[in-house]
Amino acid sequence: MRALGHRMVDDMMEYLEQVRERPVWRPVPAEARAALDEPTPRGPSDPALVYQQFRDHILPYPNGNIHPRFWGWVMGTGTPLAMLADMLASGMNPHLAGFDQSPALVEHQVIRWMAELLGFPASASGLLVSGGSVANLVALAVARNDRAGFDVRAEGLQRPGTPRLVYYGSSETHSWARKAGELLGLGDSAFRRIPVSAAYEIDVAALRSAIAADRAAGYRPFCVIGNAGTVNTGATDDLRAVAAICREEKLWFHVDGAFGAFAALAPSLQSIVAGLDQADSMAVDLHKWGYLPFEVALVLTRHAEAHRATFATASSYLDSTPRGVVAGGFPFAELGLQLSRGFRALKVWMSLKSHGADAWGRMVEQNVAQARHLRDRIAREPRLELLAPVPLNVVCFRFVAPGLDGAALDAVNQEILIRVQERGIAVPSSTVLGGHFALRVAITNHRSRREDFDLFVDAVLGAGAELTAD
Ligand SMILES: Cc1ncc(COP(=O)(O)O)c(C=O)c1O
């Protein structure tokens, strides 16, 4: 096992070293598909042989997000050190419900560090979870229970006469907000989608009117979601204005900062997320702009007691004792859904200590500079059209050609997207803005270089020319 382990480490280091030389993505060939469609193995196989099959059929065909020219959706890249930290965490395999153990101290420490970096008080409560969707869900659950005005845990939402709870966010809010509202028993109709400005930021006046109209109609508003970096265009709502409304209206102010919260770490970008530190809670992904491998995100709230009160349960089999392994109890199990939890804090701890938080800020600034470089190149190209402002790290644009519009133009751009992906050149993703199909580049990639964006633009122009040549 030791020899095999050494080989695995060497192979993975080589795999990472050579990432730039491989296509960003390639389809899984029939041979690999067949190899991954086997009968259930009832007996043993030599681990070295199984590892060989991993090398042949799995390793070469991922979705590609560790490649320098992957900018699809919003995915992080992962660092070698964090990969090794994950191995150490799995090797130790501690149970992170709590317990009197160093790994629990590491998670507490990481949460304190992140709270400080993001402008939250030292008394803030936090939890590492699998991703932004879960971090946001946890925060919305705390908001609901804290601001409902009745005991949601005891009574649920089904008692006759229970007020209809409603929450707000811009129409650009990520789909987690719908999933979470549905899961929390609020229903999709409880999520009030507020229109956005031309900059894709929440219309603050419309937010005020919606809250007033809901109150007048007998609904009970409990939370407003502010976006720090929307998934579509990277827009950030006026967080200070939303915070002020929440204070006036006594509503919970939650910020989805899945990636945008990291702007707070970059001196030149901090002003974009001004007001983040006034949030009652926030969600931030470390597997996006923290460049860590999946899965790790953080939920933070300044209301530690409300956080605990949402999830803590009393169970005799979870009683703590003053001494021994359960001294200190199960603090993490009392802050979220999971009882059994892994040691995802280790990769955050090792990365923060080795690289330093300032390196995160510099990398975030580098990605934003790359987005601006791409924007400027698009502006110079007569065959390209920018489709949204570029406030942060997301660039939305399309190929244009004389005489081509509507559905035909959308179809050309869809085909350009696929060709660029299938040729292994780059992986952008897409969205629809103002009814137009857009190529979307979201840069949370510490391996990208400026020339990667020029190569990508050349590929888009090339594919566009092929498709529109007479
Ligand atoms: C703004 C925003 N919020 C939430 C999420 C969901 O995060 P996760 O994919 O980690 O669940 C994303 C993912 O792209 C996002 O961009």
The ligand as an ORCA input file, in Angstrom:
! r2SCAN-3c Opt
* xyz 0 1
  C     -23.711     32.982     -6.560
  C     -23.778     31.511     -6.271
  N     -24.479     31.074     -5.217
  C     -24.559     29.763     -4.910
  C     -23.939     28.807     -5.685
  C     -24.055     27.366     -5.323
  O     -22.842     26.911     -4.788
  P     -22.458     25.370     -4.790
  O     -22.355     24.969     -6.235
  O     -21.150     25.324     -4.082
  O     -23.538     24.634     -4.089
  C     -23.201     29.221     -6.804
  C     -22.544     28.224     -7.672
  O     -22.108     28.518     -8.759
  C     -23.110     30.604     -7.097
  O     -22.394     31.043     -8.146
*
